Amino acid sequence: MSRQILLGVTGSIAAYRACDVARELMHRGYTVRVVMTHSATRLIAPATFEALTGHPVVADVFDEPERGQIAHIRLAQDSDLVLIAPATAHTIARLALGLADDMLTTICLATRAPILIAPAMNPAMWTHPATQSHVRTLQERGVQFIDPTYGIMACGDEGWGKIADTPTIVEAVIARLSQSESLKGVRVLITAGPTYEPIDPVRFIGNRSSGKMGYAVAEAARQRGAEVTLISGPTALPDPFGVQVIRVQTAQQMYEAVLEHFESCAIFIATAAVADYRPEVALPRKRKRGSRAWTLRLVPNPDILGAVAQRKGNRLVVGFAAETDKVLEHAREKLQRKNLDLLAVNDVLEPGSGFEVDTNRLTLLYADGRVEALPQMSKRACADALMEQVAAMYQAASKAV
Ligand code: PMT
């Protein structure tokens, strides 16, 4: 059976371009089902899409093209991908807010399929802080944008806001569909964030990890169809969409949670900055200030990654390394000592890399000796590059079995 694309058409002058997109997708063998907003139906007739696609167009929440079927649930569940092209600022805002006030937004809330958005609007509207903030919100939830291009608009204004051309949109759909299959149903276990080791009820030993890198890896894995469990130390980040999140405080708690989920995972990725030591005794009450020096005795925490990698079987085990000097030398030593398949190292002293910031520069070291230096880019882009490699390794290993 051919794969189904749900094409959402909204009220932009570029609505006519959706005809081209629909035709080209059908040419590639996809089934296209069209859902229009009411504004879109004023710009182009639903009958045009019905003739092109051979399927009824849905525009109203109460439309039921197949009797007895709840259309928005059926379309949400049967579609392999949702493409909104063109997408207006208004529809982007409604999606960011999670509104379900028409057929298209209701389907977007009900679907588990990846969502791609090709915006089309006046440049002032596209660059408006409100629109950009909605775009970021949606990107954080895994929605992918096919960026608008620069040009002269129907109104005569010049700038960024023209809908991307048809081949770009179609290629993005194909790439996204193949990506969303690469880890379909594979269980991926990820650690992220810092651990807090209590000194007393108000103080702890911790580190600067924000969790951004690990959460980005969790999102990138989920976007490839994986079933992701994220074991997170304390962070200020919201749970990534569609990911099972287990929150812990200490290294010992993280260790126990990893042990509990390791057996059922196929891929383990340790991005967490686990405290190597903890105070031997956590005081039950707040320690009062004194005038004399105070010695705190620290004892080692379990090496979570090292422990599980020793019994990895045919699982793929990926580590991270935070280094400050002799970066590659130390990373190579960790890769071997911890029995890893892949290690991503970052120099945490380099500006724009490592802890807290939104960007990172990773170098990937493979067990077979290959080294791949990635450029500095957003943590989400780093996570995508890493997961591309992990998915390829997983698929190669599965074929070899
Ligand atoms: O969270 P962010 O602010 O986005 O920052 C991202 C990051 C800098 C934390 C991340 O990119 C990173 O480098 N994570 C690894 C941090 C670390 O603890 O590195 P390490 O070299 O000390 O440890 C090596 C590996 O062993 C890591 O995979 C770590 O998760 C694991 N480990 C370490 C100690 C321990 N007791 N148990 C472990 O599992």
Boltz pocket constraint, residues with backbone or C-beta under 6 A from the ligand:
constraints:
  - pocket:
      binder: B
      contacts: [[A, 191], [A, 193], [A, 194], [A, 208], [A, 209], [A, 210], [A, 211], [A, 212], [A, 213], [A, 214], [A, 251], [A, 270], [A, 271], [A, 272], [A, 273], [A, 274], [A, 275], [A, 276], [A, 301], [A, 302], [A, 303], [A, 304], [A, 305], [A, 306], [A, 318], [A, 319], [A, 320], [A, 321], [A, 322], [A, 323], [A, 334], [A, 344], [A, 346], [A, 348], [A, 354], [A, 355], [A, 356], [A, 357]]
      max_distance: 6.0
